[in-house]
Amino acid sequence: MKKISGNKLLVKALKEEGVDTLFGYPGACTIDISDELYKQDYTKVILPRQEVALVHEADAYARSTGKVGVCLVTSGPGATNLVTGIATAYYDSVPLVCFTGQVSRHLIGNDAFQEVDIVGITRSITKYGVTVRRREDLGRILKEAFYIARTGRPGPVLIDLPKDVMGELGDAEYPEEVNIRGYKPNTHVHIGQLKRALKMLGKAKKPLFLAGGGVNVAHAQEAFTELVECTHVPVVTTVMGRGAIPTNHPLYIGNLGMHGAYASNMSVNECDLLFSIGTRFNDRITGKLHSFAPKAQIVHIDIDTAAISKNVQVDVPIVADAKEAIDKMIEYVTECDTEKWRAQIEAWKEEHPMKMKRKPIMTPQDVIDTINKVFDAAIIVTDVGQHQMFTAQFIEITHKKQLLMSGGLGTMGYGLPGAIGAKIGNPDTPVISISGDGGMQMNIQELATAVLEELPIISCIFNNNNLGMVRQWQKLFYGKRYSMTCLRAGAACRGKCGEVPCPEYTPNFLKLAESYGAKGIHVSKVEEIEPAFREAMQSKKTPYIIEFDIDPEDLVYPMIQPGGTLEDMIMDC
């Protein structure tokens, strides 16, 4: 039987797994893999400008397409630059397969040039990580990597590839099946537990669905909407769950948690049954655990056994894939009597509607309302900060729109590379990134990738000259001591804030866009917002930056003080 190198087998595996796009950055330990990729024409190779951004691009590609995202980097600093992106994908259940180069086996452990134990470094943030020690194991490990990444609770897998193993000749066959002892992910629903939960749902006077990111990961949005319409039970979502049901649906209340809608948080406080699907109950939605949903029995459906009763003790645990569980529920549910309950929720909505105070100057809501108006279909990708929460509060998500963001890890710098990955995976769909001026600068070098790949993404920058979310906390809880948050600060004004004129903001985003070959628009008035988007959406190959002047005093409300309860909401005052 013909023998081939490990490098050739890897390239063959990519084709067998249907990998049409790979995000890669070369180096000494992967140069032979790069050479084999050069010789094939199935997998398109994207060369970003930095490994930190590269993994976010693969992540957003995976989130937006439902495929496994794949990246390839060299050993040492190339591998360690993946760590933040791997953790981002791990917390948000994104299927990634990350290939890292490694020094030859005889050098491992000798502090060789560009040698790190990347498997050890990432052990707590990967589903599986392994250094391939034998050429005969390579095919099996590659097959297992893709299987593990996409099954059960999806997540990142890291395969470390020593240079000598990859150069060695071996079997050319790529396995067709996977059989991993000890890894048999359960997706099937325990019908007895499900019927018990549905019996409780039928008896509840104030039932509430809580949809988390797991509903979106399982692509169960359509089925979940049908379930909600069958039962007439109102819905709240986590930030990652937004879009599990169209945000304009009459039974949708809003997001809950630290920056959740007043009606959403009050609904959780007052419901007598909280039926949660695909959420791990993190601290940003629960506040103080002892006071979370104090009047409710809790049902929890999640594909990850470890997530159930980890943070919040539940009454009925159901381990299952969200889509399969929802499909089964539709078979058995009946309409619930929720008329009085829904009337109470509507009263809360009227008492404290989710909207910013109208001002004579432009607000973040004005920008997001325009996106809702102008774009019928789109993928919206956010960075992390105030702009992310404004987007989560006001963006309309329907079956034609998708919202991507770093939820669990909260990674600044995700927005622009995320938009690039999403656009590569969805070339016919408009893609808009929304970043703060701080987050945008963390991976702004990826404008080169967007320009050279001819990606007409629209990058919105909410520029308030500050690291806005930290500044908000400083204003509300730290006596307005604005330490390390002004992005104009420097040598000219250090220790003299308020005494000397502020330095010019750096960089000039429009000139920077021009230097990369992108287009830039500056918007300072409400009436300029829609024309800017109309111009940008005409572009077929060139990325646009639209910079919006945002008042640093525009804060995200409601807000719950860290360590508070859902009742302790600070409203706009």
ZICORZI-V928694 format. One line per field, one symbol per residue. ss: DSSP state (H for helix, E for strand, C for the rest). psi: psi as a letter, one per 30 degrees, with the letter a starting at -180 (. if undefined). burial: I if it has 16 or more other C-alpha atoms within 10 Angstrom, else O. A space follows every 10 residues. Layout:
BEGIN
ss: ???
psi: ???
burial: ???
END
This chain:
BEGIN
ss: CCEEEHHHHH HHHHHHCCCC EEEECCCHHH HHHHHHHHCC CCCEEECCCC HHHHHHHHHH HHHHHCCCEE EEECCCHHHH CCHHHHHHHH HCCCCEEEEE EECCHHHCCC CCCCCCCHHH HCHHHCCEEE EECCHHHHHH HHHHHHHHHH CCCCCEEEEE EEHHHHHCEE ECCCCCCCCC CCCCCCCCCC HHHHHHHHHH HHHCCCEEEE ECHHHHHCCC HHHHHHHHHH HCCCEEECCC CCCCCCCCCC CEEEECCCCC CHHHHHHHHH CCEEEEECCC CCHHHHCCHH HCCCCCEEEE EECCHHHCCC CCCCCEEEEC CHHHHHHHHH HHCCCCCCHH HHHHHHHHHH HCCCCCCCCC CCCHHHHHHH HHHHCCCEEE EECCCHHHHH HHHHCCCCCC EEEECCCCCC CCCHHHHHHH HHHHHCCCCC EEEEEEHHHH CCCHHHHHHH HHCCCCCEEE EEECCECHHH HHHHHHHCCC CCCCCECCCC CCCCCCECCE CCCCCCCCHH HHHHHHCCEE EEECCHHHHH HHHHHHCCCC CCCEEEEEEC CCCCCCCCEE CCCCCCCCEE CCC
psi: kkklleeeee eeeeeeggjf kkjlkllefg eeeeeeeefl gekkkkjafk eeeeeeeeee eeeffglkkk lklalbeeef ffeeeeeeee fghkjkjjkk lllleffkfg hlkhklifee egefglekkk kjfkeffeee eeeeeeeeef lbjllkkkjk jkeeeffkka kfkkkflkjj kfjikkfkkj eeeeeeefee effkfilkkj kaffeeeghg eeeeeeeefe fgklklllef fkffkkfgkf gkeallaegl keeeeeeeef lfkjjkjhlg hlffffbkef gkhfgkkkkj kkfjeffkge ekklejkjjl keeeeeeeee ffllkkjgee eeeeeeeeee eiljllkklf lkleeeeeee eeeejeklkk klakaeeeee efefkkkaff lkkkljeefi jkgfeeeeee eeeefifgkk kkkjllfeee ffhfffeeee efghjhljjk jjjggljeee eeeeeefghh jikgfkgfka efgkggkffl kklkkkljee eeeeffglkk kkkfleffee eeeeeeffkf fklkkjkkjk kffjljllkk kkfalffhkj lk.
burial: OOOIIIIIII IIIIOOOOII IIIIIIIOII IIIIOIIOOO OOIOIIIIII IIIIIIIIII IIIIOIIIII IIIIIIOIII IIIIIIIIII IIIIIIIIII IIIIIOOOOO OOOIIIIIIO OIOOIIIIII IIIOIIOIII IIIIIIIIII OIIIIIIIII IIIIIIIOII IIOIOOOOOO OOOOOOIOIO OOOIOOIIOI IOOIIIIIII IIIIIIIIOI IOIIIIIIIO IIIIIIIIII IIIIIIIOOO IIIIIIIIII IIIIIIIIII IIIIIIIIII IOOIIIIOIO OIIOOIIIII IIIIIOIIOO OIOIOIIIII IIIOIIOIII OOIIOIIIOO IIOIIIOIIO OOOIOIOOOO OIIIIIIIIO IIOOIOIIII IIIIIIIIII IIIIIIIIOO IIIIIIIIIO IIIIIIIIII IIIIIIOOII IIIIIIIIII IIIIIIIIII IIIIIIIIII IIIIIIIIIO IIIIOOOOOO OIOOIIIOIO OOOOOOOOOO OOOOOOOOII OIIOOIIIII IIIOOOOOII OIIOOIIOIO OIIIIIIIII IIOIIIIIII IOOIIIOIII OOO
END
